[in-house]
Amino acid sequence: MSPALAAALAIVRGWTRVYTAHLPPIMRDARRAEIESDLWELHEDARRHGASPAGIAVHMLLRLVLGIVDDVVWRAEQATLPMRLVQEALWASAAASIVFVWWLASALQAVSPPHDEGIDVMRLLYPMRPVISVPSPPAPPIQFVKLAHDCAGAPPPPPPP
């Protein structure tokens, strides 16, 4: 194993130990085993495809850097809080919601028009526009009328009685 690959493995394992510290042993050991398995699979797959040990080390370190946020989020999801703290947070958020709704209602009341004036919804939704009359089309030119009359010929004779 190259020194670069050994260093990358040590750094990844060290980071895993840091963010899994103070977890219950079952959760901590399961996560560390998951990371070990992932490291082994990454190493073997890259080795089979002909990657150099230095290339594998760089890949491991890039995955570590790009995955730090996910690791921290995972760790936060695993945190256990005392029930008293959860209840206090719920009461505080409920109180803040009530204060916000009261503030919003008073702000809307201050900017809304008085109720006696009212709002003409139909005028707002369907504003009237003046109707523009459409002019009648111009009469056909005289030459066209004469040509149409000449082409039609004499009218047909009336039917026999």
Protein Blocks (a to p, Z undefined) as FASTA:
>chain_A
ZZklmmmmmmmmmmmmmmmgoiafklmmmmmmmmmmmmmmmmmmmmmnopafklmmmmmm
mmmmmmmmmmmmmmmmmpccdfklmmmmmmmmmmmmmmmmmmmmmmmmmmpccfklopaf
klmmmccdddddddddddddfklmmmmmmmnopadddddZZ
